[in-house]
């Protein structure tokens, strides 16, 4: 297997004394057995753990006792397949050894013991004190400190040692196999670098990202992974991944959540030799890439790519603006068409009220007609304001009016979903420098999001289907802020995505429900007003959004 490359490696060289010491001390702590790792000659690699005072301070300090200990240790010098269990030739304590091997070659041993069978005759064992010439009383005291176990416990511990020893052997072989694989890989990379020096000079100066890969297949010949052979500096810049972090590793090492279609596409390129060009989005890197993939040689494929995220976002924003403009034009047209008839209804209703021909029986109905027509007129006014969104300049605006208009525009849709909205506002608040339609758009977006969250948690009627909107002035560090809080008890926002919700195009809704731009645009609007848009949420419990606007943001009126 190793062709003699690693014949000089022992237990110490493969695992290191520190790691072995940790394993040994954990074993002693768990079992109560003394333990130590040694090389094939019996030289200790680690400091012994859990040694008993009887062996260390009494027996081994006598000439006869030390000789017997060495004689016992010598019985463990022959490597065997399974754990060896013996009684010490002198003290009668139980010791065991398991050999660690590398492809059948012994590289060290794990020694445990200095325990006794709980059924041993203590008086008989005390006779050894006379043999080595020490006080029986001193010997007895030390013997009483020795850990005692049933033979079944001792044999089970030794079986555990046997399994652990075999696992260490497997780990050693795996380590060497990895080293061999690494050497092969390094050699291949060195050969590739040497033969393509000119080519390297060319692609290191490219503005496009460039990477060479080796395709990996499963037993059925299906592409399941690929390894990075080399990447250029532009790759690092475009992916924010360092060369040393990717070269030699697989795509699943670097990006465990990479979409399968990337591997499948590249597998087809490598297998057929047909190059492809495509634009796609990778959720792992959260970027759009335009990619050209081809096969430079058998078993490998290369990619030349460029980050087109800004281009795609600009296109999407342009499309979104077109959609908003269309909605604005439509809203304006509808509003103008409705405005005149509504004014006529209100005027005729007022004429009826003012005339003597409207009896008391009809007066209540006419009053209600005028009231509801006034509400429609208010909605029409808001639609007209929305249609003039792009051309609006900033001005001093009453936040109360902005909130009331937003609530008026959304109240009907909220009511149809059996959602109640409770609004509380501080009295006599200062006007705010802002683009009122933009702030209204933010509030409407947050109200619609709260509605969606409530509907998702409570599909039908529920007393918890309530949106709470609160507006207060707050002074912080000498600056007066207008704080608008919108709270719902819907599904909440999962913690795993809370850091992403203000990113463009990020959405948990289906394609037909949202574009993922609502919160991003809202965040941008509030930032432009030198304010803050924050939130708190607990999944399955609630969500609170906080819109904070400075009363005076420094804009010239």
Residue pairs with C-beta under 8 A, 6 or more apart in sequence:
1 103
1 173
1 176
1 177
2 103
2 176
2 180
5 180
6 102
6 176
6 179
7 105
9 102
9 107
9 176
10 39
10 40
10 107
10 108
11 20
11 37
11 39
11 45
11 100
11 107
11 108
11 172
12 20
12 39
12 45
12 108
14 102
14 107
14 172
14 175
14 176
15 168
15 171
15 172
17 45
17 46
20 37
20 45
20 46
21 46
21 47
23 168
24 35
24 36
24 37
24 46
24 49
24 110
25 35
25 49
27 33
27 35
27 49
27 112
27 161
27 164
28 34
28 35
28 49
28 50
31 112
31 157
31 160
32 50
32 115
32 147
32 149
33 50
33 112
33 113
33 114
33 115
33 147
33 157
34 48
34 49
34 50
34 51
34 52
34 55
34 112
34 113
34 114
34 115
35 48
35 49
35 50
35 110
35 111
35 112
36 44
36 45
36 46
36 47
36 48
36 49
36 111
37 44
37 45
37 46
37 108
37 109
37 110
37 111
38 44
38 45
38 108
38 109
38 111
39 45
39 107
39 108
39 109
40 79
40 106
40 107
40 108
40 109
42 73
42 77
45 108
50 114
51 114
52 93
52 114
52 142
52 145
52 146
52 147
53 142
53 145
54 91
54 93
54 114
54 139
54 142
54 143
54 145
54 146
55 69
55 91
55 93
55 114
57 142
58 65
58 132
58 134
58 138
58 139
58 142
59 65
59 66
59 68
59 69
59 90
59 91
59 128
59 132
60 66
60 69
62 132
62 133
62 134
64 90
64 131
64 132
64 133
65 90
65 91
65 132
68 88
68 89
68 90
68 91
69 88
69 90
71 89
72 86
72 88
72 89
72 90
72 95
75 86
75 89
76 84
76 86
76 95
76 97
76 109
76 111
79 99
79 101
79 106
79 109
80 99
82 98
82 162
83 96
83 97
83 98
83 158
83 159
83 161
83 162
83 165
84 96
84 97
84 98
85 94
85 95
85 96
85 154
85 155
85 158
86 94
86 95
86 96
87 93
87 94
87 95
88 94
88 95
88 113
90 128
90 131
90 132
91 125
91 128
92 116
92 120
92 125
92 128
93 113
93 114
93 115
93 116
93 146
94 113
94 115
94 116
94 117
94 154
95 111
95 112
95 113
95 114
96 111
96 112
96 113
96 158
96 161
97 109
97 110
97 111
97 112
98 109
98 110
98 161
98 162
98 164
98 165
98 166
99 106
99 108
99 109
99 165
100 106
100 107
100 108
100 109
100 110
100 165
100 168
100 169
100 172
101 107
101 169
101 172
102 169
102 172
102 173
102 176
103 173
103 176
107 172
110 161
110 164
110 165
110 168
112 157
112 158
112 161
114 146
114 147
115 146
115 147
115 148
115 149
115 154
116 125
116 146
116 147
116 148
116 149
117 148
117 149
117 150
117 151
117 154
118 148
118 149
118 150
119 150
119 151
120 148
122 140
122 143
125 143
126 136
126 139
126 140
126 143
128 139
129 135
129 136
129 138
129 139
129 140
130 136
149 157
182 248
185 248
189 229
189 230
189 247
189 248
192 229
192 230
193 200
193 230
203 210
203 232
204 232
204 233
206 232
206 234
206 304
207 234
207 306
208 234
208 304
208 305
208 306
209 231
209 232
209 234
209 235
209 237
209 238
209 239
209 303
209 304
209 305
209 306
209 307
210 231
210 232
210 234
210 235
210 302
210 303
210 304
211 228
211 229
211 230
211 231
211 232
211 235
211 302
211 303
212 228
212 229
212 230
212 231
212 296
212 300
212 301
212 302
213 226
213 227
213 228
213 229
213 251
213 266
213 300
213 301
213 302
213 303
214 226
214 227
214 229
214 299
214 300
215 223
215 226
215 266
215 267
215 270
215 299
215 300
215 301
216 223
216 224
216 225
216 226
216 227
216 250
217 223
217 224
217 267
218 224
222 267
223 263
223 264
223 266
223 267
223 268
223 270
223 271
224 263
225 250
225 251
225 252
225 263
226 250
226 251
226 263
226 266
226 267
226 301
227 248
227 249
227 250
227 251
228 246
228 247
228 248
228 249
228 250
228 251
228 254
229 247
229 300
230 247
231 243
231 246
231 247
233 243
235 241
235 243
236 242
236 243
238 287
238 289
238 305
238 306
238 307
239 285
239 287
240 285
241 254
245 254
246 254
251 258
251 262
251 263
252 258
255 282
255 284
255 285
257 283
257 284
258 282
258 284
259 282
259 283
259 284
261 280
262 280
262 282
265 276
265 278
265 293
266 293
266 301
266 303
268 274
268 276
269 275
269 276
269 293
269 294
269 295
269 301
270 295
270 299
270 300
270 301
273 295
275 292
275 293
275 294
275 295
276 291
276 292
276 293
277 290
277 291
277 292
277 293
278 290
278 291
279 288
279 289
279 290
279 291
279 308
279 312
280 288
280 289
280 291
281 287
281 288
281 289
281 312
282 289
286 503
287 307
287 309
288 307
288 308
288 309
288 311
288 312
289 305
289 306
289 307
289 308
290 305
290 306
290 308
291 303
291 304
291 305
292 303
292 304
292 305
293 301
293 302
293 303
294 301
294 302
295 301
295 302
296 302
313 504
313 505
316 504
316 505
316 515
316 517
317 504
317 517
320 515
320 517
324 389
325 390
328 386
328 387
328 388
328 389
328 390
329 387
331 383
331 384
331 386
331 387
332 383
332 384
332 387
332 388
334 383
335 380
335 381
335 383
335 384
335 387
336 384
338 376
338 380
339 377
339 380
339 384
342 373
342 376
342 377
342 380
343 377
345 369
345 370
345 373
346 370
346 373
346 374
346 377
349 366
349 369
349 370
349 373
350 370
352 358
352 362
352 366
353 363
353 366
353 367
353 370
358 366
375 408
378 405
378 408
379 408
379 409
382 405
382 408
382 409
382 440
383 409
385 392
385 405
385 436
385 437
385 440
386 437
386 440
386 441
388 437
389 437
389 438
389 441
392 435
392 436
392 437
392 438
393 435
394 433
394 434
394 435
394 555
394 557
395 433
395 434
395 435
395 436
395 557
396 431
396 432
396 433
396 557
397 431
397 432
397 433
397 434
397 436
397 439
398 429
398 431
399 425
399 429
399 431
399 432
399 439
399 471
399 482
399 484
399 549
400 425
400 429
400 471
401 436
402 434
402 436
402 439
402 440
402 443
403 423
403 425
403 443
403 469
403 471
403 484
405 440
406 440
406 443
406 444
406 447
407 421
407 423
407 447
407 469
409 440
409 444
410 421
410 444
410 447
410 448
410 451
411 421
413 448
413 451
414 420
414 421
414 447
414 451
414 467
417 451
417 454
417 455
417 465
418 460
418 461
418 462
418 465
419 451
419 454
419 455
419 465
419 466
419 467
420 465
420 466
420 467
421 447
421 466
421 467
421 468
421 469
422 466
422 467
422 468
422 469
423 469
423 470
424 468
424 469
424 470
424 471
425 470
425 471
425 472
426 471
426 472
426 473
429 471
429 473
429 482
430 473
430 480
430 482
430 551
431 551
432 439
432 482
432 549
432 550
432 551
433 551
433 552
433 553
433 555
433 557
434 529
434 549
434 553
435 525
435 529
438 525
438 528
438 529
439 525
439 529
439 547
439 549
441 521
441 522
441 525
442 522
442 525
442 526
442 533
442 547
443 469
443 484
443 486
443 547
445 518
445 519
445 521
445 522
446 486
446 522
446 545
446 547
447 467
447 469
447 486
448 518
449 518
449 519
449 545
450 467
450 486
450 487
450 488
450 490
450 543
451 467
451 488
452 490
452 509
452 513
453 488
453 490
453 491
453 492
453 543
454 464
454 465
454 467
454 488
454 489
454 490
455 490
456 490
456 491
457 464
457 489
457 490
457 491
457 540
458 464
458 465
458 490
464 489
466 488
466 489
467 486
467 487
467 488
468 485
468 486
468 487
468 488
469 484
469 485
469 486
469 487
470 484
470 485
470 487
471 482
471 483
471 484
471 485
472 482
472 483
473 480
473 481
473 482
473 483
473 551
474 480
474 481
474 483
475 481
479 550
479 551
480 550
480 551
480 552
481 531
481 548
481 549
481 550
481 551
482 548
482 549
482 550
482 551
483 546
483 547
483 548
484 546
484 547
484 548
484 549
485 544
485 545
485 546
485 547
486 544
486 545
486 547
487 542
487 543
487 544
487 545
488 542
488 543
489 541
489 542
490 542
490 543
491 539
491 540
492 537
492 538
492 539
492 540
492 541
492 542
492 543
493 501
493 535
493 537
493 539
493 543
494 539
495 539
497 506
497 508
498 535
498 537
500 506
501 519
501 535
502 519
502 520
502 523
502 533
503 516
503 520
504 516
504 517
504 520
505 515
505 516
505 517
505 520
506 516
506 520
507 513
507 514
507 515
507 516
509 516
522 533
523 533
526 532
526 533
526 547
526 548
526 549
527 533
529 549
529 550
529 553
530 550
530 553
530 554
531 547
531 548
531 549
531 550
531 553
532 546
532 547
532 548
533 545
533 546
533 547
533 548
534 545
534 546
534 548
535 543
535 544
535 545
535 546
536 543
536 544
536 546
537 543
537 544
